[in-house]
Amino acid sequence: MKKFLLAALLLGLMFGAPCQAASDWPDRPVKLLTMTGPGAQIDLLTRAVAEALKNDLGQPVLVTNMPGGSHGSVMATEVANAKPDGYTLGTSATAAFTYSPFVTKTKYTPEDFTYLTLLGLNQSGIVCAPDKPWNTLKDAFAQAKKEGRGLTYMFQGSDDRDAMRRIAEKEGVPLSLMPSTGGPSVISAVMGGHADLGHVGAILFDYVQGGKLKCLAATTPRRLTALPDIPTLKDQGWDESVEMFIALVAPKDLPPDVRARLDEAVARLAANKDLQTFIAEKLRMAPVEFGPAHAADYIATTAERVKAQNAGKN
């Protein structure tokens, strides 16, 4: 009888200890990796989320900057390879999961992550100098085609570059592509007459509202919050968009109780008015639907579309 009790106790310790450890999650600091350097828009969002999670989880949430790769693929690789225990999370543009695996060689697939929630939509658009005669991107292509000339376009990433390349091919207009080092370099080139068109993030709002630039198209799936009269690419007849949603992710196969705890924390992020105000007013991101179901559906749908667009290219 004593031997039976001892064996039962040992089995209980062996199989019960992990369950106890999981139910105590988190009992130490959580790492939150982000795809950008300090001070960038996504970094600021990450730090605001980290502060909110710290208050919710009762443990420090430590931000680590891991820039590099295609749309954050360096950081995404680190998250994909991390132990799925809830102590390593990441924030990244969704293109790291929906775009990079199909246009570059990544060591992960979209299925290697747990998508906890979308956090915001980084707004962006196509701009030109204010003295150009165009009011829409369609106008720019129509005039270029009529005059038998091409357009120069400064891009920020391979996704907006590829979208504009497809549009130019459909319109029958030659497009000269110019790489940039970020939004400020695009603005300088467009204002200085070195590029006809350029792709810019949310910093375009101040320049457009101040009359220093003209916005010809919103490249987001829906119209810009601060410039609702500007038509999207889809409004102008092209089935294109540059979808810079930001997502909170974890490795796949999280323990069920850890996942449940994170889902509860995400629900409170959605209800956190201070955080939502910061995202909308300070970062000038468009609001999104929070929660894992919407995030997972968006990732799956977009990944399939991008995969189809790039079939046979790799």
TIDRENGU-863641 format. One record per residue (C-alpha): residue in three letters; x, y, z; residue number from 1. Coordinates in Angstrom, 2 decimals. Each point is the difference from the previous one (the first is absolute). Layout:
! TIDRENGU-863641
+---------+---------+---------+---------+-----+
: residuo :      xx :      yy :      zz : num :
+---------+---------+---------+---------+-----+
:     ALA :       X :       Y :       Z : NUM :
...
+---------+---------+---------+---------+-----+
//
This chain:
! TIDRENGU-863641
+---------+---------+---------+---------+-----+
: residuo :      xx :      yy :      zz : num :
+---------+---------+---------+---------+-----+
:     MET :    0.00 :    0.00 :    0.00 :   1 :
:     LYS :    2.81 :    2.39 :    0.90 :   2 :
:     LYS :    1.75 :   -0.83 :   -3.26 :   3 :
:     PHE :   -3.23 :    0.71 :   -1.89 :   4 :
:     LEU :   -0.44 :    3.36 :    1.73 :   5 :
:     LEU :    3.63 :    0.91 :   -0.64 :   6 :
:     ALA :   -0.35 :   -0.86 :   -3.67 :   7 :
:     ALA :   -3.21 :    2.01 :   -0.25 :   8 :
:     LEU :    1.70 :    2.95 :    1.66 :   9 :
:     LEU :    2.94 :   -0.15 :   -2.39 :  10 :
:     LEU :   -2.32 :   -0.19 :   -2.99 :  11 :
:     GLY :   -1.90 :    2.98 :    1.34 :  12 :
:     LEU :    3.18 :    1.99 :    0.34 :  13 :
:     MET :    1.18 :   -0.98 :   -3.45 :  14 :
:     PHE :   -3.20 :    0.81 :   -1.82 :  15 :
:     GLY :   -1.45 :    2.61 :    2.31 :  16 :
:     ALA :    2.99 :    2.32 :    0.20 :  17 :
:     PRO :   -0.17 :    1.24 :   -3.62 :  18 :
:     CYS :   -3.71 :    0.72 :    0.36 :  19 :
:     GLN :    0.66 :    2.00 :    3.13 :  20 :
:     ALA :    2.81 :    1.91 :   -1.71 :  21 :
:     ALA :   -2.21 :    0.80 :   -2.98 :  22 :
:     SER :   -2.87 :    1.18 :    2.20 :  23 :
:     ASP :    2.39 :    2.36 :    1.76 :  24 :
:     TRP :    0.94 :    1.70 :   -3.26 :  25 :
:     PRO :    1.60 :    2.49 :   -0.03 :  26 :
:     ASP :    2.27 :   -0.40 :    3.00 :  27 :
:     ARG :    2.90 :    1.91 :   -1.56 :  28 :
:     PRO :    0.52 :    2.81 :   -2.56 :  29 :
:     VAL :   -1.36 :   -0.41 :   -3.53 :  30 :
:     LYS :    2.06 :    0.98 :   -3.06 :  31 :
:     LEU :   -1.76 :    2.04 :   -2.69 :  32 :
:     LEU :    2.03 :    0.20 :   -3.20 :  33 :
:     THR :   -0.64 :    2.66 :   -2.62 :  34 :
:     MET :    1.06 :    0.32 :   -3.62 :  35 :
:     THR :    1.25 :    3.61 :    0.10 :  36 :
:     GLY :    2.67 :    2.05 :    1.72 :  37 :
:     PRO :   -0.72 :    2.25 :    2.99 :  38 :
:     GLY :   -2.22 :    3.00 :   -0.67 :  39 :
:     ALA :   -1.69 :   -1.33 :   -3.14 :  40 :
:     GLN :   -3.78 :   -0.06 :   -0.15 :  41 :
:     ILE :   -0.28 :   -3.75 :    0.58 :  42 :
:     ASP :    2.51 :    0.25 :    2.85 :  43 :
:     LEU :   -2.14 :    2.65 :    1.69 :  44 :
:     LEU :   -3.07 :   -2.20 :   -0.44 :  45 :
:     THR :    1.87 :   -2.99 :    1.40 :  46 :
:     ARG :    1.07 :    1.90 :    3.11 :  47 :
:     ALA :   -3.54 :    1.21 :    0.63 :  48 :
:     VAL :   -1.28 :   -3.58 :   -0.32 :  49 :
:     ALA :    2.81 :   -1.22 :    2.28 :  50 :
:     GLU :   -1.03 :    2.46 :    2.70 :  51 :
:     ALA :   -3.64 :   -1.04 :   -0.24 :  52 :
:     LEU :    0.92 :   -3.70 :    0.11 :  53 :
:     LYS :    2.29 :    0.55 :    2.99 :  54 :
:     ASN :   -2.88 :    1.50 :    1.96 :  55 :
:     ASP :   -2.28 :   -2.85 :   -1.04 :  56 :
:     LEU :    2.37 :   -2.95 :    0.47 :  57 :
:     GLY :    1.77 :    1.25 :    3.11 :  58 :
:     GLN :    3.46 :   -0.60 :   -1.47 :  59 :
:     PRO :    2.44 :    2.23 :   -1.90 :  60 :
:     VAL :   -0.39 :   -0.16 :   -3.78 :  61 :
:     LEU :    3.43 :    0.76 :   -1.43 :  62 :
:     VAL :    0.22 :    1.43 :   -3.52 :  63 :
:     THR :    2.87 :   -1.18 :   -2.21 :  64 :
:     ASN :    0.62 :    1.70 :   -3.36 :  65 :
:     MET :    0.87 :   -2.42 :   -2.81 :  66 :
:     PRO :   -0.06 :    1.88 :   -3.32 :  67 :
:     GLY :    1.04 :   -1.63 :   -3.24 :  68 :
:     GLY :   -1.08 :   -2.32 :   -2.74 :  69 :
:     SER :   -3.04 :    0.29 :   -2.21 :  70 :
:     HIS :   -2.79 :    1.80 :    1.87 :  71 :
:     GLY :    1.26 :   -1.20 :    3.37 :  72 :
:     SER :    1.00 :   -3.53 :   -0.99 :  73 :
:     VAL :    2.99 :    0.02 :    2.38 :  74 :
:     MET :   -2.27 :    0.57 :    2.98 :  75 :
:     ALA :   -2.60 :   -2.42 :   -1.36 :  76 :
:     THR :    2.63 :   -2.73 :   -0.28 :  77 :
:     GLU :    0.95 :    0.52 :    3.64 :  78 :
:     VAL :   -3.62 :   -0.29 :    1.12 :  79 :
:     ALA :   -0.64 :   -3.08 :   -2.15 :  80 :
:     ASN :    3.01 :   -1.76 :    1.56 :  81 :
:     ALA :   -0.75 :    1.05 :    3.59 :  82 :
:     LYS :   -1.30 :   -2.46 :    2.58 :  83 :
:     PRO :   -3.83 :    0.12 :   -0.10 :  84 :
:     ASP :   -0.42 :    0.82 :    3.66 :  85 :
:     GLY :   -1.40 :    3.54 :   -0.23 :  86 :
:     TYR :    3.24 :    1.69 :    1.05 :  87 :
:     THR :    0.89 :    1.14 :   -3.53 :  88 :
:     LEU :   -2.44 :    2.14 :   -1.98 :  89 :
:     GLY :    0.46 :    2.30 :   -2.98 :  90 :
:     THR :   -1.48 :    2.99 :   -1.79 :  91 :
:     SER :    0.48 :    0.40 :   -3.72 :  92 :
:     ALA :   -1.57 :    1.21 :   -3.19 :  93 :
:     THR :   -2.16 :   -2.86 :   -1.25 :  94 :
:     ALA :    2.01 :   -0.08 :   -3.23 :  95 :
:     ALA :    2.62 :   -1.97 :    1.95 :  96 :
:     PHE :   -2.54 :   -2.86 :    0.00 :  97 :
:     THR :   -2.11 :    0.64 :   -3.10 :  98 :
:     TYR :    2.60 :    1.32 :   -2.46 :  99 :
:     SER :    3.61 :   -0.86 :    0.86 : 100 :
:     PRO :   -0.42 :   -3.81 :    0.02 : 101 :
:     PHE :   -1.15 :    0.15 :   -3.63 : 102 :
:     VAL :    2.47 :    2.49 :   -1.48 : 103 :
:     THR :    3.20 :   -0.72 :    1.95 : 104 :
:     LYS :    1.52 :   -3.06 :    1.62 : 105 :
:     THR :   -1.14 :   -0.05 :    3.63 : 106 :
:     LYS :    0.60 :   -2.73 :    2.57 : 107 :
:     TYR :   -3.65 :    0.06 :    1.02 : 108 :
:     THR :   -3.49 :   -0.19 :   -1.48 : 109 :
:     PRO :   -3.21 :    1.81 :    1.00 : 110 :
:     GLU :   -1.04 :   -3.16 :    1.87 : 111 :
:     ASP :    2.90 :    0.33 :    2.47 : 112 :
:     PHE :   -1.72 :    2.67 :    2.13 : 113 :
:     THR :   -2.90 :    0.61 :    2.33 : 114 :
:     TYR :   -1.75 :    3.19 :   -1.13 : 115 :
:     LEU :   -1.24 :    1.68 :    3.17 : 116 :
:     THR :   -1.43 :    3.19 :   -1.51 : 117 :
:     LEU :    0.43 :    2.78 :   -2.51 : 118 :
:     LEU :    0.96 :    3.25 :    1.75 : 119 :
:     GLY :   -0.40 :    2.72 :   -2.62 : 120 :
:     LEU :    0.24 :    0.88 :   -3.67 : 121 :
:     ASN :    2.99 :    2.09 :   -1.03 : 122 :
:     GLN :   -1.51 :    2.50 :   -2.45 : 123 :
:     SER :    1.76 :    0.87 :   -3.24 : 124 :
:     GLY :   -0.51 :    1.53 :   -3.42 : 125 :
:     ILE :    1.48 :    1.04 :   -3.35 : 126 :
:     VAL :    1.08 :    3.65 :   -0.08 : 127 :
:     CYS :    1.23 :    2.49 :   -2.56 : 128 :
:     ALA :    1.12 :    3.63 :   -0.01 : 129 :
:     PRO :   -2.87 :    2.49 :    0.44 : 130 :
:     ASP :    0.61 :    1.66 :   -3.38 : 131 :
:     LYS :   -0.72 :   -3.20 :   -1.92 : 132 :
:     PRO :   -3.28 :    0.18 :   -1.99 : 133 :
:     TRP :   -1.28 :   -3.32 :    1.35 : 134 :
:     ASN :   -2.66 :   -0.50 :    2.63 : 135 :
:     THR :    0.10 :   -3.80 :    0.01 : 136 :
:     LEU :    2.51 :   -2.69 :   -0.87 : 137 :
:     LYS :   -2.26 :   -0.91 :   -2.91 : 138 :
:     ASP :    0.51 :    3.55 :   -1.32 : 139 :
:     ALA :    3.78 :   -0.38 :    0.20 : 140 :
:     PHE :    0.00 :   -3.22 :   -2.01 : 141 :
:     ALA :   -2.52 :    1.34 :   -2.52 : 142 :
:     GLN :    2.09 :    3.09 :   -0.73 : 143 :
:     ALA :    3.24 :   -1.95 :   -0.20 : 144 :
:     LYS :   -1.57 :   -2.44 :   -2.45 : 145 :
:     LYS :   -1.46 :    2.83 :   -2.09 : 146 :
:     GLU :    3.40 :    1.72 :   -0.20 : 147 :
:     GLY :    1.84 :   -3.26 :   -0.69 : 148 :
:     ARG :    2.33 :    0.29 :    2.98 : 149 :
:     GLY :    0.74 :   -1.88 :    3.17 : 150 :
:     LEU :   -0.19 :    0.83 :    3.69 : 151 :
:     THR :    2.63 :   -0.21 :    2.72 : 152 :
:     TYR :   -1.10 :   -1.57 :    3.26 : 153 :
:     MET :    1.89 :   -0.15 :    3.32 : 154 :
:     PHE :   -0.99 :   -3.02 :    2.06 : 155 :
:     GLN :    0.53 :   -0.96 :    3.63 : 156 :
:     GLY :   -0.44 :   -3.77 :   -0.12 : 157 :
:     SER :   -0.28 :   -2.86 :   -2.43 : 158 :
:     ASP :   -3.76 :   -0.22 :    0.56 : 159 :
:     ASP :   -0.82 :    3.58 :   -1.09 : 160 :
:     ARG :    2.61 :   -0.30 :   -2.77 : 161 :
:     ASP :   -1.64 :   -3.15 :   -1.37 : 162 :
:     ALA :   -3.51 :    1.46 :    0.25 : 163 :
:     MET :    0.99 :    3.09 :   -1.98 : 164 :
:     ARG :    1.86 :   -2.12 :   -2.53 : 165 :
:     ARG :   -3.17 :   -2.04 :   -0.63 : 166 :
:     ILE :   -2.09 :    3.17 :   -0.30 : 167 :
:     ALA :    2.43 :    1.56 :   -2.49 : 168 :
:     GLU :   -0.05 :   -3.17 :   -2.11 : 169 :
:     LYS :   -3.79 :    0.04 :   -0.10 : 170 :
:     GLU :   -0.02 :    3.68 :   -0.98 : 171 :
:     GLY :    2.70 :   -0.47 :   -2.66 : 172 :
:     VAL :    2.29 :    2.63 :    1.52 : 173 :
:     PRO :    3.76 :   -0.50 :    0.52 : 174 :
:     LEU :    0.92 :    0.32 :    3.68 : 175 :
:     SER :    3.48 :    0.89 :    1.23 : 176 :
:     LEU :    0.47 :   -1.33 :    3.54 : 177 :
:     MET :    2.09 :    1.83 :    2.59 : 178 :
:     PRO :    0.81 :   -1.59 :    3.39 : 179 :
:     SER :   -0.22 :    2.18 :    3.11 : 180 :
:     THR :    1.42 :    0.05 :    3.49 : 181 :
:     GLY :   -3.37 :    0.77 :    1.57 : 182 :
:     GLY :   -2.80 :    2.54 :   -0.03 : 183 :
:     PRO :    2.14 :    3.15 :    0.36 : 184 :
:     SER :    2.11 :   -0.95 :   -3.02 : 185 :
:     VAL :   -3.16 :   -0.55 :   -2.06 : 186 :
:     ILE :   -1.37 :    3.38 :    1.00 : 187 :
:     SER :    3.27 :    1.74 :   -0.88 : 188 :
:     ALA :    0.16 :   -1.69 :   -3.40 : 189 :
:     VAL :   -3.62 :    0.78 :   -0.91 : 190 :
:     MET :    0.10 :    3.61 :    1.25 : 191 :
:     GLY :    3.33 :    0.52 :   -1.76 : 192 :
:     GLY :   -1.27 :   -1.29 :   -3.34 : 193 :
:     HIS :    2.25 :   -3.07 :   -0.06 : 194 :
:     ALA :   -2.96 :   -2.41 :    0.03 : 195 :
:     ASP :   -3.47 :    0.44 :   -1.47 : 196 :
:     LEU :   -1.62 :   -2.23 :    2.62 : 197 :
:     GLY :    0.90 :   -1.48 :    3.35 : 198 :
:     HIS :   -1.41 :   -2.27 :    2.69 : 199 :
:     VAL :   -0.19 :    1.54 :    3.49 : 200 :
:     GLY :   -1.42 :   -1.09 :    3.35 : 201 :
:     ALA :   -2.00 :    2.00 :    2.51 : 202 :
:     ILE :    2.44 :    2.93 :   -0.10 : 203 :
:     LEU :   -1.71 :    0.94 :   -3.26 : 204 :
:     PHE :   -2.93 :    1.48 :    1.94 : 205 :
:     ASP :    1.82 :    3.12 :    1.17 : 206 :
:     TYR :    1.60 :    0.61 :   -3.41 : 207 :
:     VAL :   -3.26 :   -0.42 :   -1.91 : 208 :
:     GLN :   -2.04 :    2.06 :    2.44 : 209 :
:     GLY :    2.72 :    2.67 :   -0.09 : 210 :
:     GLY :   -0.10 :    0.17 :   -3.81 : 211 :
:     LYS :    3.56 :   -1.29 :   -0.47 : 212 :
:     LEU :   -1.05 :   -3.26 :   -1.64 : 213 :
:     LYS :   -3.03 :   -1.34 :   -1.83 : 214 :
:     CYS :   -1.37 :   -3.46 :    0.80 : 215 :
:     LEU :   -1.20 :   -1.83 :   -3.11 : 216 :
:     ALA :   -1.04 :   -3.31 :    1.54 : 217 :
:     ALA :   -0.35 :   -1.73 :    3.33 : 218 :
:     THR :    1.90 :   -3.27 :   -0.25 : 219 :
:     THR :   -1.79 :   -1.49 :    3.01 : 220 :
:     PRO :   -3.04 :   -2.33 :   -0.36 : 221 :
:     ARG :   -2.27 :    2.84 :    1.14 : 222 :
:     ARG :    0.21 :    3.78 :   -0.20 : 223 :
:     LEU :    2.31 :    2.00 :    2.23 : 224 :
:     THR :   -1.56 :    1.19 :    3.24 : 225 :
:     ALA :    1.33 :    3.56 :   -0.31 : 226 :
:     LEU :   -0.49 :    0.26 :   -3.80 : 227 :
:     PRO :   -3.28 :   -1.81 :   -0.68 : 228 :
:     ASP :   -0.51 :    1.65 :   -3.40 : 229 :
:     ILE :    3.11 :   -1.65 :   -1.48 : 230 :
:     PRO :   -1.01 :   -3.12 :   -1.98 : 231 :
:     THR :    1.75 :   -3.31 :    0.63 : 232 :
:     LEU :    1.75 :   -2.00 :   -2.71 : 233 :
:     LYS :   -3.06 :   -2.24 :   -0.13 : 234 :
:     ASP :   -2.28 :    3.04 :   -0.33 : 235 :
:     GLN :    2.01 :    0.92 :   -3.10 : 236 :
:     GLY :   -0.48 :   -3.37 :   -1.66 : 237 :
:     TRP :    2.99 :   -2.09 :    1.10 : 238 :
:     ASP :   -0.30 :   -3.04 :    2.25 : 239 :
:     GLU :    3.04 :    1.06 :    1.99 : 240 :
:     SER :    0.86 :    1.22 :    3.49 : 241 :
:     VAL :    3.03 :    0.28 :    2.27 : 242 :
:     GLU :   -1.31 :   -1.48 :    3.21 : 243 :
:     MET :    2.27 :    1.05 :    2.85 : 244 :
:     PHE :   -1.96 :   -1.48 :    2.87 : 245 :
:     ILE :    1.97 :   -0.52 :    3.21 : 246 :
:     ALA :   -0.46 :   -3.30 :    1.83 : 247 :
:     LEU :    0.80 :   -1.43 :    3.43 : 248 :
:     VAL :    1.21 :   -3.58 :   -0.40 : 249 :
:     ALA :    1.46 :   -2.94 :    1.91 : 250 :
:     PRO :    1.51 :   -3.34 :   -1.02 : 251 :
:     LYS :   -2.49 :   -2.70 :   -1.00 : 252 :
:     ASP :   -1.15 :   -2.69 :    2.44 : 253 :
:     LEU :   -0.32 :    2.11 :    3.14 : 254 :
:     PRO :   -1.31 :   -1.88 :    3.06 : 255 :
:     PRO :   -3.79 :    0.40 :    0.13 : 256 :
:     ASP :   -0.03 :    1.84 :    3.33 : 257 :
:     VAL :    2.74 :    2.40 :   -1.11 : 258 :
:     ARG :   -1.92 :    0.64 :   -3.21 : 259 :
:     ALA :   -3.17 :    0.65 :    2.00 : 260 :
:     ARG :    1.84 :    2.46 :    2.23 : 261 :
:     LEU :    1.38 :    1.84 :   -3.01 : 262 :
:     ASP :   -3.43 :    0.12 :   -1.65 : 263 :
:     GLU :   -1.37 :    1.59 :    3.17 : 264 :
:     ALA :    2.81 :    2.56 :   -0.05 : 265 :
:     VAL :   -0.71 :    0.79 :   -3.66 : 266 :
:     ALA :   -3.67 :    0.61 :    0.80 : 267 :
:     ARG :    1.08 :    2.52 :    2.61 : 268 :
:     LEU :    2.36 :    1.67 :   -2.51 : 269 :
:     ALA :   -3.02 :    0.51 :   -2.25 : 270 :
:     ALA :   -1.90 :    1.62 :    2.89 : 271 :
:     ASN :    2.96 :    2.14 :    1.12 : 272 :
:     LYS :   -1.11 :    3.52 :   -0.97 : 273 :
:     ASP :    3.40 :    1.58 :    0.70 : 274 :
:     LEU :    1.73 :   -2.50 :   -2.28 : 275 :
:     GLN :   -2.57 :    0.40 :   -2.76 : 276 :
:     THR :    0.27 :    3.79 :    0.18 : 277 :
:     PHE :    3.80 :   -0.24 :   -0.22 : 278 :
:     ILE :   -0.23 :   -2.24 :   -3.06 : 279 :
:     ALA :   -2.50 :    2.24 :   -1.79 : 280 :
:     GLU :    1.18 :    3.48 :    0.96 : 281 :
:     LYS :    3.72 :   -0.28 :    0.74 : 282 :
:     LEU :    0.93 :   -2.70 :   -2.52 : 283 :
:     ARG :   -2.77 :    0.92 :   -2.47 : 284 :
:     MET :   -0.78 :   -3.60 :   -0.73 : 285 :
:     ALA :   -3.44 :   -1.08 :   -1.15 : 286 :
:     PRO :   -2.01 :   -2.12 :    2.45 : 287 :
:     VAL :   -0.33 :   -3.75 :   -0.47 : 288 :
:     GLU :   -2.10 :   -2.81 :    1.39 : 289 :
:     PHE :    1.85 :   -1.58 :    2.93 : 290 :
:     GLY :    0.05 :   -3.70 :    0.80 : 291 :
:     PRO :    1.60 :   -3.25 :   -1.20 : 292 :
:     ALA :   -2.78 :   -1.12 :   -2.34 : 293 :
:     HIS :    0.14 :    3.11 :   -2.15 : 294 :
:     ALA :    3.82 :    0.03 :   -0.01 : 295 :
:     ALA :    0.29 :   -3.64 :   -1.04 : 296 :
:     ASP :   -2.63 :    0.42 :   -2.73 : 297 :
:     TYR :    1.71 :    3.08 :   -1.39 : 298 :
:     ILE :    3.41 :   -1.68 :   -0.05 : 299 :
:     ALA :   -1.31 :   -3.14 :   -1.71 : 300 :
:     THR :   -2.01 :    1.87 :   -2.64 : 301 :
:     THR :    2.77 :    2.47 :   -0.83 : 302 :
:     ALA :    2.71 :   -2.66 :   -0.07 : 303 :
:     GLU :   -2.00 :   -2.00 :   -2.53 : 304 :
:     ARG :   -0.46 :    3.05 :   -2.21 : 305 :
:     VAL :    3.69 :    0.95 :    0.10 : 306 :
:     LYS :    1.01 :   -3.62 :   -0.58 : 307 :
:     ALA :   -2.17 :   -0.09 :   -3.13 : 308 :
:     GLN :    1.42 :    3.30 :   -1.26 : 309 :
:     ASN :    3.55 :   -1.31 :    0.36 : 310 :
:     ALA :   -0.54 :   -3.57 :   -1.17 : 311 :
:     GLY :    2.95 :   -1.18 :   -2.07 : 312 :
:     LYS :    2.20 :    3.01 :    0.80 : 313 :
:     ASN :    2.20 :   -1.72 :    2.59 : 314 :
+---------+---------+---------+---------+-----+
//
